[in-house]
Every structure is written in structure tokens, then in C-alpha cells.
Amino acid sequence: MAVFTVYFLLPIFWLLVSSTKTTSNFNSTFSLWFSATSLQDTVKNLTDLFTHQGGIYLRWMANSIVYATVAGALGTVLAAMCGYALAKYRFRGREALFNLFLGGVLVPATALALPLFLIFSQVQLTDTFWSVFLPSIVSPFGVYLARIYAASSVPDEIIEAARIDGSGEVRTFFTVAIRLMSPALVTVFLFQFVAIWNNFFLPLVMLRNSSLFPVTLGLYTWNSSVSQYPDLRTLVLIGSFVSIIPLLIAFLSLQRFWRSGLGSGAVK
């Protein structure tokens, strides 16, 4: 565990150290430790990052937050509804439909980028917010996980009791089932959030307007120009470090729902 911890944290620590240096002292100091002027250099790097090209980096961060948060939340709700229906309702073709979702889990997202581009180009939605947002709300893995968890954690007796009390199917799902499925839904949301935040190829194919770029694609465009503009290297490094902060916040703030959700499910 110690070895794996070092393996995963060392690149992040290097990114943190590198983001506190300027181009002039980047190669003149030890790459795995801070320089004597790290604090001043960090402030300067952050100022340059947030003001470069009229503050376009802040726009990229806002785009990524909207893509990941809103699309992740909608994708989680849709996955929960689909998984719950597949687990608790019996209808013709249920297993075939579930196997179709399993097949969707095996298809890499990069393989779908070109077909999605052709579809969106037919309806003239390429280079728009919707060309990235709409595909992001689909989560075959989320449907799979929600179906497995709903089958094991939502007792049929509770659903029948809600129906006897006069609760409709939609109300039963949102007031009873979704509470019992909360640990799985937090997991689905985190997977969706990270996948959308790190999504690169789909925005690369769909978008041309830089104001619509997520932060991953924006940093890529800067990094592609480092050979022509060496000062961009520092902006790419500190921009990469700042871009992982929302991911850390999401994990640290949502991990408590795993424990609380499991506890409430056990009590019920």
C-alpha cells in the first residue's frame, strides 16, 4: 500500500512543485522540491493563469464544472431510473435490453466520438454546448451498477408497502428507492463526474469555439503551443494542478454519503 501510495501521489506532488516555479528557475532547481521564491512565483503564476487571453482559463473551468456537474447529475438520475426499472419490473426483452447496456460498457468512448459528430452535424449542433453536454448524460456503466444495486438493496416488500399506502410508481422511486440506492448513486455520480471532467476526445471533435472548451481541451491547446511560446509551459503546469482541485473537492465532500447511505439502508 505504501508503494502504491507513493506511485499515485508522486506525480501530483511533482505537479504541485512545478506549478510554483517560473520558466527561468524551472530547470535551475531540484524538480521535486520548492524553490526559495516559491510563494511569490505561485502568486505570479496564478495571476498570469487567470488573466492570460482575457481570463479564458476561468471560462474553461466554468465550462467543465457545468458539463461535469449538471450532466453528471442528470446522467445519475437517468441511470438510477433505468437500473431500478430493469431490476424491479418484469417485461418482455428486459434481459436483452440489459445485455445491450452491458455491451455499451465495453465500447470505448473514443470509438463513439466520430459517429456522434456525424449525427450532431446532421442536426447542426456541432460546435455548440449541446454537442458535449447531451452525450455526457448517458452512462451504460451507471445503468449496470444501478440495476445490480437496486436488485440487492431495495426490497420488494418496501415497494409493495408503498403501493398499498397509495404511492405511485414515480413517487415510490424518488421517496423510497432512491434513498436506499444512495451509496450506488454517489458512486455513479463520481464516475460520471470524473469521466466528463477528463473527457478530451469528444470536445476535440465537436468544438471549434475556444469559449466552449472544457479545461482539458483548453490546456491541450496551450500545451500544443509551448514550442512557440515557452512561457505557456508554466501556465499549463499550474493550470493542470488547479484543474484537479474540483475533483478532490467532489471526492472529499461526497465520500460521507457512502457511509450514511449504507447505514440508513441497514436500518431500513
CYANA upper distance limits for C-alpha pairs under 8 A (distance plus 0.5 A):
  1 MET  CA      5 THR  CA      6.49
  2 ALA  CA      6 VAL  CA      6.75
  3 VAL  CA      7 TYR  CA      6.65
  4 PHE  CA      8 PHE  CA      6.69
  5 THR  CA      9 LEU  CA      6.46
  6 VAL  CA     10 LEU  CA      6.02
  7 TYR  CA     11 PRO  CA      8.09
  8 PHE  CA     12 ILE  CA      7.95
  9 LEU  CA     13 PHE  CA      6.63
 10 LEU  CA     14 TRP  CA      6.61
 11 PRO  CA     15 LEU  CA      6.63
 12 ILE  CA     16 LEU  CA      6.68
 12 ILE  CA    241 PHE  CA      8.34
 13 PHE  CA     17 VAL  CA      6.68
 13 PHE  CA     32 LEU  CA      8.20
 14 TRP  CA     18 SER  CA      6.44
 14 TRP  CA     31 SER  CA      7.76
 14 TRP  CA     32 LEU  CA      6.23
 15 LEU  CA     19 SER  CA      6.51
 15 LEU  CA    237 LEU  CA      7.07
 15 LEU  CA    238 ILE  CA      8.06
 15 LEU  CA    240 SER  CA      8.34
 15 LEU  CA    241 PHE  CA      6.77
 16 LEU  CA     20 THR  CA      7.30
 16 LEU  CA    238 ILE  CA      8.07
 16 LEU  CA    241 PHE  CA      6.90
 17 VAL  CA     21 LYS  CA      7.74
 17 VAL  CA     31 SER  CA      7.80
 17 VAL  CA     32 LEU  CA      6.87
 17 VAL  CA     33 TRP  CA      6.52
 17 VAL  CA     34 PHE  CA      6.18
 18 SER  CA     26 PHE  CA      7.73
 18 SER  CA     31 SER  CA      7.41
 18 SER  CA     32 LEU  CA      8.33
 18 SER  CA     34 PHE  CA      8.49
 18 SER  CA    234 THR  CA      8.34
 18 SER  CA    237 LEU  CA      7.21
 18 SER  CA    238 ILE  CA      8.06
 19 SER  CA     42 THR  CA      7.38
 19 SER  CA     45 ASN  CA      8.05
 19 SER  CA    234 THR  CA      6.97
 19 SER  CA    235 LEU  CA      8.43
 19 SER  CA    237 LEU  CA      5.82
 19 SER  CA    238 ILE  CA      4.85
 19 SER  CA    241 PHE  CA      7.68
 20 THR  CA     34 PHE  CA      7.64
 20 THR  CA     35 SER  CA      8.44
 20 THR  CA     38 SER  CA      5.64
 20 THR  CA     39 LEU  CA      7.53
 20 THR  CA     41 ASP  CA      6.19
 20 THR  CA     42 THR  CA      5.02
 20 THR  CA     45 ASN  CA      7.81
 20 THR  CA    238 ILE  CA      8.00
 21 LYS  CA     25 ASN  CA      6.83
 21 LYS  CA     26 PHE  CA      6.15
 21 LYS  CA     34 PHE  CA      8.30
 21 LYS  CA     35 SER  CA      7.66
 21 LYS  CA     38 SER  CA      6.66
 21 LYS  CA     41 ASP  CA      6.22
 21 LYS  CA     42 THR  CA      7.28
 21 LYS  CA     45 ASN  CA      8.41
 21 LYS  CA    234 THR  CA      7.85
 22 THR  CA     26 PHE  CA      6.33
 22 THR  CA     41 ASP  CA      6.71
 22 THR  CA     45 ASN  CA      7.82
 22 THR  CA    234 THR  CA      6.78
 23 THR  CA     27 ASN  CA      8.29
 23 THR  CA    230 PRO  CA      8.22
 23 THR  CA    231 ASP  CA      6.85
 23 THR  CA    233 ARG  CA      7.99
 23 THR  CA    234 THR  CA      6.81
 24 SER  CA     28 SER  CA      8.10
 25 ASN  CA     29 THR  CA      6.73
 26 PHE  CA     31 SER  CA      7.85
 27 ASN  CA     31 SER  CA      7.86
 29 THR  CA     33 TRP  CA      8.41
 29 THR  CA     35 SER  CA      7.03
 30 PHE  CA     34 PHE  CA      8.18
 30 PHE  CA     35 SER  CA      8.38
 34 PHE  CA     38 SER  CA      6.47
 37 THR  CA     41 ASP  CA      6.54
 38 SER  CA     42 THR  CA      6.38
 39 LEU  CA     43 VAL  CA      6.90
 40 GLN  CA     44 LYS  CA      6.78
 41 ASP  CA     45 ASN  CA      6.47
 42 THR  CA     46 LEU  CA      6.59
 43 VAL  CA     47 THR  CA      6.64
 44 LYS  CA     48 ASP  CA      6.63
 45 ASN  CA     49 LEU  CA      6.48
 45 ASN  CA    234 THR  CA      7.68
 45 ASN  CA    235 LEU  CA      7.27
 45 ASN  CA    238 ILE  CA      7.61
 46 LEU  CA     50 PHE  CA      6.66
 46 LEU  CA    238 ILE  CA      7.82
 47 THR  CA     51 THR  CA      6.64
 48 ASP  CA     52 HIS  CA      6.13
 48 ASP  CA    235 LEU  CA      7.88
 49 LEU  CA     55 GLY  CA      7.95
 49 LEU  CA     57 TYR  CA      7.36
 49 LEU  CA    235 LEU  CA      6.15
 49 LEU  CA    238 ILE  CA      8.17
 49 LEU  CA    239 GLY  CA      7.40
 50 PHE  CA     54 GLY  CA      8.46
 50 PHE  CA     55 GLY  CA      5.43
 50 PHE  CA     56 ILE  CA      7.92
 50 PHE  CA     57 TYR  CA      6.61
 50 PHE  CA     58 LEU  CA      6.88
 51 THR  CA     55 GLY  CA      4.84
 51 THR  CA     56 ILE  CA      8.08
 52 HIS  CA     56 ILE  CA      7.30
 52 HIS  CA     57 TYR  CA      8.03
 55 GLY  CA     59 ARG  CA      7.53
 56 ILE  CA     60 TRP  CA      6.83
 56 ILE  CA    211 SER  CA      7.67
 57 TYR  CA     61 MET  CA      6.74
 57 TYR  CA    215 VAL  CA      7.63
 57 TYR  CA    218 GLY  CA      7.96
 57 TYR  CA    239 GLY  CA      8.40
 58 LEU  CA     62 ALA  CA      6.66
 59 ARG  CA     63 ASN  CA      6.64
 59 ARG  CA    211 SER  CA      7.22
 59 ARG  CA    212 LEU  CA      8.50
 60 TRP  CA     64 SER  CA      6.74
 60 TRP  CA    211 SER  CA      7.55
 60 TRP  CA    212 LEU  CA      7.61
 60 TRP  CA    213 PHE  CA      6.19
 60 TRP  CA    214 PRO  CA      5.35
 60 TRP  CA    215 VAL  CA      5.15
 60 TRP  CA    218 GLY  CA      7.14
 61 MET  CA     65 ILE  CA      6.67
 61 MET  CA    214 PRO  CA      7.03
 61 MET  CA    215 VAL  CA      5.89
 61 MET  CA    243 SER  CA      7.81
 62 ALA  CA     66 VAL  CA      6.72
 62 ALA  CA    214 PRO  CA      8.47
 63 ASN  CA     67 TYR  CA      6.55
 63 ASN  CA    212 LEU  CA      7.13
 63 ASN  CA    213 PHE  CA      7.33
 63 ASN  CA    214 PRO  CA      5.88
 63 ASN  CA    215 VAL  CA      7.98
 64 SER  CA     68 ALA  CA      6.35
 64 SER  CA    196 ILE  CA      8.44
 64 SER  CA    197 TRP  CA      6.48
 64 SER  CA    213 PHE  CA      8.47
 64 SER  CA    214 PRO  CA      5.24
 64 SER  CA    215 VAL  CA      6.57
 65 ILE  CA     69 THR  CA      6.14
 65 ILE  CA     70 VAL  CA      8.43
 65 ILE  CA    197 TRP  CA      8.16
 66 VAL  CA     70 VAL  CA      6.06
 66 VAL  CA     71 ALA  CA      7.90
 67 TYR  CA     71 ALA  CA      6.01
 67 TYR  CA     72 GLY  CA      8.00
 67 TYR  CA    132 VAL  CA      8.11
 67 TYR  CA    133 PHE  CA      6.40
 67 TYR  CA    136 SER  CA      8.17
 67 TYR  CA    196 ILE  CA      7.34
 67 TYR  CA    197 TRP  CA      7.94
 68 ALA  CA     72 GLY  CA      5.81
 68 ALA  CA    192 GLN  CA      7.79
 68 ALA  CA    193 PHE  CA      5.39
 68 ALA  CA    194 VAL  CA      7.96
 68 ALA  CA    196 ILE  CA      5.69
 68 ALA  CA    197 TRP  CA      6.02
 69 THR  CA     73 ALA  CA      6.50
 69 THR  CA    193 PHE  CA      6.89
 70 VAL  CA     74 LEU  CA      6.69
 71 ALA  CA     75 GLY  CA      6.33
 71 ALA  CA    133 PHE  CA      6.73
 71 ALA  CA    134 LEU  CA      8.06
 71 ALA  CA    136 SER  CA      6.39
 71 ALA  CA    137 ILE  CA      5.45
 72 GLY  CA     76 THR  CA      6.52
 72 GLY  CA    136 SER  CA      7.79
 72 GLY  CA    137 ILE  CA      6.69
 72 GLY  CA    189 PHE  CA      6.22
 72 GLY  CA    190 LEU  CA      8.45
 72 GLY  CA    192 GLN  CA      5.65
 72 GLY  CA    193 PHE  CA      5.84
 72 GLY  CA    196 ILE  CA      7.97
 73 ALA  CA     77 VAL  CA      6.85
 73 ALA  CA    189 PHE  CA      6.87
 74 LEU  CA     78 LEU  CA      6.68
 74 LEU  CA    137 ILE  CA      6.49
 75 GLY  CA     79 ALA  CA      6.46
 75 GLY  CA    136 SER  CA      7.85
 75 GLY  CA    137 ILE  CA      4.57
 75 GLY  CA    138 VAL  CA      6.14
 75 GLY  CA    139 SER  CA      6.77
 75 GLY  CA    189 PHE  CA      8.20
 75 GLY  CA    192 GLN  CA      7.91
 76 THR  CA     80 ALA  CA      6.52
 76 THR  CA    137 ILE  CA      8.29
 76 THR  CA    139 SER  CA      8.25
 76 THR  CA    142 GLY  CA      7.36
 76 THR  CA    185 LEU  CA      6.93
 76 THR  CA    188 VAL  CA      6.57
 76 THR  CA    189 PHE  CA      6.04
 76 THR  CA    192 GLN  CA      8.08
 77 VAL  CA     81 MET  CA      6.69
 78 LEU  CA     82 CYS  CA      6.64
 78 LEU  CA    137 ILE  CA      8.45
 78 LEU  CA    138 VAL  CA      8.39
 79 ALA  CA     83 GLY  CA      6.39
 79 ALA  CA    138 VAL  CA      8.28
 79 ALA  CA    139 SER  CA      7.04
 79 ALA  CA    140 PRO  CA      8.02
 79 ALA  CA    142 GLY  CA      5.77
 79 ALA  CA    143 VAL  CA      4.91
 79 ALA  CA    146 ALA  CA      7.04
 80 ALA  CA     84 TYR  CA      6.39
 80 ALA  CA    142 GLY  CA      7.90
 80 ALA  CA    143 VAL  CA      6.95
 80 ALA  CA    146 ALA  CA      5.88
 80 ALA  CA    147 ARG  CA      8.10
 80 ALA  CA    178 ILE  CA      8.17
 80 ALA  CA    185 LEU  CA      7.52
 81 MET  CA     85 ALA  CA      6.61
 81 MET  CA    173 PHE  CA      8.40
 82 CYS  CA     86 LEU  CA      6.67
 82 CYS  CA    143 VAL  CA      6.52
 82 CYS  CA    146 ALA  CA      8.29
 82 CYS  CA    147 ARG  CA      7.98
 83 GLY  CA     87 ALA  CA      6.61
 83 GLY  CA    142 GLY  CA      8.45
 83 GLY  CA    143 VAL  CA      5.36
 83 GLY  CA    144 TYR  CA      6.99
 83 GLY  CA    145 LEU  CA      7.89
 83 GLY  CA    146 ALA  CA      5.13
 83 GLY  CA    147 ARG  CA      4.23
 83 GLY  CA    148 ILE  CA      8.01
 83 GLY  CA    150 ALA  CA      7.46
 84 TYR  CA     88 LYS  CA      6.45
 84 TYR  CA     89 TYR  CA      8.48
 84 TYR  CA    146 ALA  CA      7.12
 84 TYR  CA    147 ARG  CA      6.12
 84 TYR  CA    150 ALA  CA      6.20
 84 TYR  CA    151 ALA  CA      8.18
 85 ALA  CA     89 TYR  CA      5.88
 85 ALA  CA    147 ARG  CA      8.31
 86 LEU  CA     90 ARG  CA      8.00
 86 LEU  CA     94 ARG  CA      6.95
 86 LEU  CA     98 PHE  CA      7.74
 86 LEU  CA    147 ARG  CA      6.66
 87 ALA  CA    147 ARG  CA      5.80
 87 ALA  CA    148 ILE  CA      7.81
 87 ALA  CA    150 ALA  CA      6.71
 87 ALA  CA    151 ALA  CA      5.68
 88 LYS  CA    150 ALA  CA      8.31
 88 LYS  CA    151 ALA  CA      7.47
 88 LYS  CA    156 ASP  CA      8.20
 90 ARG  CA     94 ARG  CA      7.45
 93 GLY  CA     97 LEU  CA      6.54
 94 ARG  CA     98 PHE  CA      6.70
 95 GLU  CA     99 ASN  CA      6.57
 96 ALA  CA    100 LEU  CA      6.74
 97 LEU  CA    101 PHE  CA      7.00
 98 PHE  CA    102 LEU  CA      6.84
 98 PHE  CA    144 TYR  CA      8.12
 99 ASN  CA    103 GLY  CA      6.69
100 LEU  CA    104 GLY  CA      6.86
101 PHE  CA    105 VAL  CA      7.03
101 PHE  CA    140 PRO  CA      5.81
101 PHE  CA    141 PHE  CA      8.11
101 PHE  CA    143 VAL  CA      7.72
101 PHE  CA    144 TYR  CA      7.46
102 LEU  CA    106 LEU  CA      7.35
102 LEU  CA    140 PRO  CA      7.36
102 LEU  CA    141 PHE  CA      7.90
102 LEU  CA    144 TYR  CA      7.32
103 GLY  CA    107 VAL  CA      7.23
104 GLY  CA    140 PRO  CA      6.19
104 GLY  CA    141 PHE  CA      8.32
105 VAL  CA    140 PRO  CA      5.94
105 VAL  CA    141 PHE  CA      5.97
107 VAL  CA    111 ALA  CA      7.50
107 VAL  CA    112 LEU  CA      8.39
108 PRO  CA    112 LEU  CA      7.69
109 ALA  CA    113 ALA  CA      7.15
110 THR  CA    114 LEU  CA      8.42
110 THR  CA    201 PHE  CA      6.90
110 THR  CA    202 LEU  CA      7.72
111 ALA  CA    115 PRO  CA      8.43
112 LEU  CA    116 LEU  CA      6.53
113 ALA  CA    117 PHE  CA      6.63
113 ALA  CA    201 PHE  CA      7.59
113 ALA  CA    202 LEU  CA      5.90
113 ALA  CA    205 VAL  CA      7.46
114 LEU  CA    118 LEU  CA      6.83
114 LEU  CA    205 VAL  CA      7.92
115 PRO  CA    119 ILE  CA      6.75
116 LEU  CA    120 PHE  CA      6.57
117 PHE  CA    121 SER  CA      6.42
117 PHE  CA    126 THR  CA      7.46
117 PHE  CA    205 VAL  CA      7.46
117 PHE  CA    206 MET  CA      6.75
118 LEU  CA    122 GLN  CA      6.90
119 ILE  CA    123 VAL  CA      7.46
120 PHE  CA    124 GLN  CA      6.50
120 PHE  CA    125 LEU  CA      5.65
120 PHE  CA    126 THR  CA      6.14
120 PHE  CA    131 SER  CA      7.19
121 SER  CA    125 LEU  CA      6.46
121 SER  CA    126 THR  CA      6.01
125 LEU  CA    130 TRP  CA      7.28
125 LEU  CA    131 SER  CA      6.41
126 THR  CA    130 TRP  CA      8.49
126 THR  CA    131 SER  CA      6.10
126 THR  CA    206 MET  CA      5.95
126 THR  CA    207 LEU  CA      7.20
127 ASP  CA    131 SER  CA      7.24
127 ASP  CA    206 MET  CA      5.96
127 ASP  CA    207 LEU  CA      4.73
127 ASP  CA    208 ARG  CA      6.25
127 ASP  CA    209 ASN  CA      7.00
127 ASP  CA    212 LEU  CA      8.46
128 THR  CA    132 VAL  CA      8.06
128 THR  CA    206 MET  CA      8.34
128 THR  CA    207 LEU  CA      7.39
128 THR  CA    212 LEU  CA      7.87
129 PHE  CA    133 PHE  CA      6.69
129 PHE  CA    212 LEU  CA      7.14
130 TRP  CA    134 LEU  CA      5.98
131 SER  CA    135 PRO  CA      7.57
131 SER  CA    206 MET  CA      6.89
131 SER  CA    207 LEU  CA      8.49
132 VAL  CA    136 SER  CA      6.95
132 VAL  CA    202 LEU  CA      7.38
132 VAL  CA    203 PRO  CA      6.67
132 VAL  CA    206 MET  CA      7.65
133 PHE  CA    137 ILE  CA      7.38
134 LEU  CA    138 VAL  CA      8.19
136 SER  CA    196 ILE  CA      6.94
139 SER  CA    143 VAL  CA      6.98
139 SER  CA    192 GLN  CA      7.80
140 PRO  CA    144 TYR  CA      6.80
141 PHE  CA    145 LEU  CA      6.62
141 PHE  CA    188 VAL  CA      8.49
142 GLY  CA    146 ALA  CA      6.42
142 GLY  CA    188 VAL  CA      5.83
143 VAL  CA    147 ARG  CA      6.52
144 TYR  CA    148 ILE  CA      6.83
145 LEU  CA    149 TYR  CA      6.59
145 LEU  CA    184 ALA  CA      7.54
145 LEU  CA    188 VAL  CA      8.01
146 ALA  CA    150 ALA  CA      6.32
146 ALA  CA    181 MET  CA      8.09
146 ALA  CA    184 ALA  CA      6.97
146 ALA  CA    185 LEU  CA      7.62
146 ALA  CA    188 VAL  CA      8.45
147 ARG  CA    151 ALA  CA      6.63
148 ILE  CA    152 SER  CA      7.06
149 TYR  CA    153 SER  CA      6.32
149 TYR  CA    154 VAL  CA      8.38
149 TYR  CA    181 MET  CA      7.26
149 TYR  CA    184 ALA  CA      7.10
150 ALA  CA    154 VAL  CA      5.77
150 ALA  CA    177 ALA  CA      8.23
150 ALA  CA    181 MET  CA      6.83
151 ALA  CA    155 PRO  CA      8.20
153 SER  CA    180 LEU  CA      6.96
153 SER  CA    181 MET  CA      7.37
153 SER  CA    265 GLY  CA      7.83
154 VAL  CA    158 ILE  CA      7.89
154 VAL  CA    159 ILE  CA      8.36
154 VAL  CA    177 ALA  CA      6.66
154 VAL  CA    180 LEU  CA      6.78
154 VAL  CA    181 MET  CA      7.86
155 PRO  CA    159 ILE  CA      7.39
156 ASP  CA    160 GLU  CA      6.69
157 GLU  CA    161 ALA  CA      6.59
158 ILE  CA    162 ALA  CA      6.74
159 ILE  CA    163 ARG  CA      6.80
159 ILE  CA    172 THR  CA      7.44
159 ILE  CA    176 VAL  CA      8.25
159 ILE  CA    177 ALA  CA      8.40
160 GLU  CA    164 ILE  CA      6.68
161 ALA  CA    165 ASP  CA      6.79
162 ALA  CA    166 GLY  CA      7.06
162 ALA  CA    167 SER  CA      5.92
162 ALA  CA    172 THR  CA      6.92
163 ARG  CA    167 SER  CA      5.50
163 ARG  CA    168 GLY  CA      7.00
163 ARG  CA    169 GLU  CA      8.19
163 ARG  CA    172 THR  CA      8.12
167 SER  CA    171 ARG  CA      6.54
167 SER  CA    172 THR  CA      6.42
168 GLY  CA    172 THR  CA      6.46
169 GLU  CA    173 PHE  CA      6.73
170 VAL  CA    174 PHE  CA      6.84
171 ARG  CA    175 THR  CA      6.31
171 ARG  CA    176 VAL  CA      8.37
172 THR  CA    176 VAL  CA      5.83
172 THR  CA    177 ALA  CA      7.03
173 PHE  CA    177 ALA  CA      5.24
173 PHE  CA    178 ILE  CA      6.38
174 PHE  CA    178 ILE  CA      5.90
174 PHE  CA    179 ARG  CA      8.12
175 THR  CA    179 ARG  CA      7.26
176 VAL  CA    180 LEU  CA      7.24
177 ALA  CA    181 MET  CA      6.68
178 ILE  CA    182 SER  CA      6.52
179 ARG  CA    261 GLY  CA      7.93
179 ARG  CA    265 GLY  CA      8.42
180 LEU  CA    261 GLY  CA      7.43
180 LEU  CA    262 LEU  CA      8.46
180 LEU  CA    264 SER  CA      7.85
180 LEU  CA    265 GLY  CA      5.83
181 MET  CA    185 LEU  CA      6.66
181 MET  CA    261 GLY  CA      8.17
182 SER  CA    186 VAL  CA      6.57
182 SER  CA    257 PHE  CA      7.88
182 SER  CA    258 TRP  CA      8.04
182 SER  CA    261 GLY  CA      6.07
183 PRO  CA    187 THR  CA      6.92
183 PRO  CA    257 PHE  CA      6.89
183 PRO  CA    258 TRP  CA      5.21
183 PRO  CA    259 ARG  CA      8.21
183 PRO  CA    261 GLY  CA      5.78
183 PRO  CA    262 LEU  CA      6.89
184 ALA  CA    188 VAL  CA      6.67
185 LEU  CA    189 PHE  CA      6.52
186 VAL  CA    190 LEU  CA      6.65
186 VAL  CA    254 LEU  CA      7.55
186 VAL  CA    257 PHE  CA      7.60
186 VAL  CA    258 TRP  CA      7.66
187 THR  CA    191 PHE  CA      6.69
188 VAL  CA    192 GLN  CA      6.56
189 PHE  CA    193 PHE  CA      6.34
190 LEU  CA    194 VAL  CA      6.55
190 LEU  CA    250 ALA  CA      8.04
190 LEU  CA    251 PHE  CA      7.84
191 PHE  CA    195 ALA  CA      6.49
192 GLN  CA    196 ILE  CA      6.48
193 PHE  CA    197 TRP  CA      6.46
194 VAL  CA    198 ASN  CA      6.52
194 VAL  CA    247 LEU  CA      7.51
195 ALA  CA    199 ASN  CA      6.35
197 TRP  CA    214 PRO  CA      8.27
197 TRP  CA    216 THR  CA      8.14
198 ASN  CA    216 THR  CA      6.99
199 ASN  CA    203 PRO  CA      7.84
199 ASN  CA    216 THR  CA      7.81
200 PHE  CA    204 LEU  CA      6.66
200 PHE  CA    216 THR  CA      6.60
200 PHE  CA    217 LEU  CA      6.42
201 PHE  CA    205 VAL  CA      6.72
202 LEU  CA    206 MET  CA      6.56
203 PRO  CA    207 LEU  CA      5.89
203 PRO  CA    213 PHE  CA      7.42
203 PRO  CA    214 PRO  CA      7.95
203 PRO  CA    217 LEU  CA      7.53
204 LEU  CA    208 ARG  CA      8.30
204 LEU  CA    217 LEU  CA      7.14
207 LEU  CA    212 LEU  CA      7.55
207 LEU  CA    213 PHE  CA      7.46
209 ASN  CA    213 PHE  CA      7.58
210 SER  CA    218 GLY  CA      7.81
213 PHE  CA    217 LEU  CA      6.42
213 PHE  CA    218 GLY  CA      6.32
214 PRO  CA    218 GLY  CA      6.71
215 VAL  CA    219 LEU  CA      6.52
215 VAL  CA    243 SER  CA      7.63
216 THR  CA    220 TYR  CA      6.79
217 LEU  CA    221 THR  CA      6.84
218 GLY  CA    222 TRP  CA      7.02
219 LEU  CA    223 ASN  CA      6.54
219 LEU  CA    236 VAL  CA      6.41
219 LEU  CA    239 GLY  CA      7.70
219 LEU  CA    240 SER  CA      7.85
220 TYR  CA    224 SER  CA      6.58
221 THR  CA    225 SER  CA      7.22
222 TRP  CA    226 VAL  CA      7.11
222 TRP  CA    232 LEU  CA      6.91
222 TRP  CA    236 VAL  CA      7.18
223 ASN  CA    232 LEU  CA      7.52
223 ASN  CA    233 ARG  CA      7.26
223 ASN  CA    236 VAL  CA      6.84
225 SER  CA    229 TYR  CA      6.46
225 SER  CA    230 PRO  CA      8.46
225 SER  CA    232 LEU  CA      7.94
226 VAL  CA    230 PRO  CA      5.38
226 VAL  CA    231 ASP  CA      7.71
226 VAL  CA    232 LEU  CA      6.06
226 VAL  CA    233 ARG  CA      6.35
231 ASP  CA    235 LEU  CA      7.74
232 LEU  CA    236 VAL  CA      6.59
233 ARG  CA    237 LEU  CA      6.78
234 THR  CA    238 ILE  CA      6.73
235 LEU  CA    239 GLY  CA      6.14
236 VAL  CA    240 SER  CA      6.42
237 LEU  CA    241 PHE  CA      6.89
238 ILE  CA    242 VAL  CA      6.65
239 GLY  CA    243 SER  CA      6.55
240 SER  CA    244 ILE  CA      7.27
241 PHE  CA    245 ILE  CA      7.61
243 SER  CA    247 LEU  CA      8.35
244 ILE  CA    248 LEU  CA      6.97
245 ILE  CA    249 ILE  CA      6.72
246 PRO  CA    250 ALA  CA      6.58
247 LEU  CA    251 PHE  CA      6.81
248 LEU  CA    252 LEU  CA      6.58
249 ILE  CA    253 SER  CA      6.39
250 ALA  CA    254 LEU  CA      6.49
251 PHE  CA    255 GLN  CA      6.36
252 LEU  CA    256 ARG  CA      8.36
254 LEU  CA    258 TRP  CA      8.04
255 GLN  CA    259 ARG  CA      7.92
256 ARG  CA    260 SER  CA      6.79
257 PHE  CA    261 GLY  CA      5.99
258 TRP  CA    262 LEU  CA      6.60
259 ARG  CA    263 GLY  CA      6.66
260 SER  CA    264 SER  CA      6.69
261 GLY  CA    265 GLY  CA      6.64
262 LEU  CA    266 ALA  CA      6.73
263 GLY  CA    267 VAL  CA      6.84
264 SER  CA    268 LYS  CA      6.72
